[in-house]
Amino acid sequence: MPGSAHIPYHAPMQPTLYGIPNCDTVKKARAWLDQHGIAYAFHDYKKQGADPAQLVRWVEEAGWETVLNRRGTTFRGLPESDKQDLDAGKAVALMAANPSCIKRPVVEHAGGLLVGFDPARWDQALR
């Protein structure tokens, strides 16, 4: 498109943790960040929803297979037609409509993106 420029996405300097406050894995992740003195912002999917453009970035960086939580009760409860023939676009639409289908937690940080809680990986990326 004439006159437009691609502006690369850059994560904020302060990590942002995306999740649901009552999720056990999110609780563990928040406790880990607190124990290690890492300041972070928290984005609550239940209150703030999920931004489709952001989901597209996450899927481009980590792959829809990683970002979409197919093990959770929300995904398993979806109609079979929603779960068939999944691809990146369909996964983004499902996650935007059902934020509980996003793997938790997701952390955007200056060095990239973390999907899921893995203390060793987090230690390497965030400390």
C-alpha positions in Angstrom: 0.0 0.0 0.0 1.6 3.3 -1.0 2.6 5.6 1.8 2.5 2.8 4.5 5.4 1.3 6.3 5.8 -1.9 8.2 6.4 -1.0 11.8 8.0 -3.9 13.7 6.4 -4.9 17.0 8.5 -4.3 20.0 7.4 -5.7 23.4 7.5 -3.3 26.3 10.6 -3.1 28.5 8.5 -4.1 31.6 7.2 -7.6 31.1 3.4 -8.0 30.8 1.9 -11.2 32.0 -1.4 -12.3 30.3 -3.7 -14.7 32.0 -6.6 -15.3 34.4 -6.0 -14.5 38.1 -7.6 -17.7 39.4 -5.6 -20.0 37.1 -3.2 -22.1 39.2 -0.4 -21.8 36.6 -0.8 -18.0 36.4 -0.7 -17.9 40.3 2.6 -19.9 40.2 4.0 -17.6 37.5 3.1 -14.4 39.4 4.6 -15.8 42.6 7.8 -16.6 40.7 8.0 -13.1 39.3 7.4 -11.6 42.8 10.0 -13.9 44.4 12.6 -12.8 41.9 11.8 -9.1 42.2 10.7 -8.8 38.6 8.2 -5.9 38.1 5.5 -6.7 35.6 2.1 -5.6 34.4 -0.8 -8.0 34.6 -3.5 -8.3 31.8 -6.6 -10.1 33.0 -8.3 -11.8 30.0 -11.6 -12.0 32.0 -11.7 -8.2 32.5 -9.7 -6.9 29.5 -10.3 -9.5 26.8 -7.8 -10.5 24.2 -6.7 -8.3 21.3 -6.9 -10.1 17.9 -4.0 -8.1 16.5 -1.9 -9.1 19.5 -2.9 -12.8 19.1 -1.8 -12.6 15.5 1.7 -11.4 16.6 1.9 -14.2 19.2 0.9 -16.8 16.6 3.5 -15.4 14.2 6.2 -15.6 16.8 5.3 -18.9 18.7 3.0 -20.7 16.3 -0.8 -21.3 16.8 -0.2 -24.8 18.0 1.8 -23.3 21.0 -0.5 -20.4 21.8 -3.8 -22.3 21.5 -4.6 -24.4 24.6 -6.3 -27.5 23.3 -6.2 -29.3 26.7 -8.5 -26.9 28.6 -12.1 -27.4 29.3 -13.1 -24.3 27.3 -11.6 -25.7 24.1 -12.9 -29.2 24.7 -16.4 -27.8 25.2 -16.4 -26.0 21.9 -18.5 -27.5 19.0 -16.6 -30.0 17.0 -17.0 -27.8 13.9 -15.0 -25.1 15.7 -12.2 -27.6 16.4 -11.9 -29.1 13.0 -9.5 -27.9 10.2 -7.7 -25.6 12.6 -5.1 -23.1 11.1 -3.6 -19.9 12.3 -6.6 -17.7 11.3 -9.2 -20.0 12.9 -7.1 -20.4 16.0 -6.8 -16.6 16.4 -10.6 -16.2 16.0 -11.2 -18.9 18.6 -8.8 -17.3 21.1 -10.2 -13.8 20.5 -13.7 -15.1 21.2 -12.7 -17.4 24.0 -9.6 -16.0 25.9 -9.7 -19.1 28.1 -8.4 -21.0 25.0 -5.1 -19.1 25.2 -2.3 -21.1 26.8 -1.5 -19.5 30.1 0.4 -17.6 31.0 1.8 -15.6 28.1 4.6 -13.0 28.9 5.7 -10.3 26.5 9.1 -9.0 27.5 11.9 -7.0 25.9 13.5 -10.2 24.6 10.4 -11.7 23.1 7.6 -14.0 24.2 7.1 -16.7 26.7 4.2 -19.1 26.4 3.4 -21.3 29.4 5.3 -21.4 32.7 8.7 -23.0 32.8 10.9 -21.6 35.6 14.2 -22.5 33.9 13.2 -20.8 30.7 11.8 -17.8 32.5 15.0 -17.5 34.5 17.0 -17.4 31.4 14.7 -15.0 29.6 13.8 -12.6 32.4 16.8 -12.4 34.7 
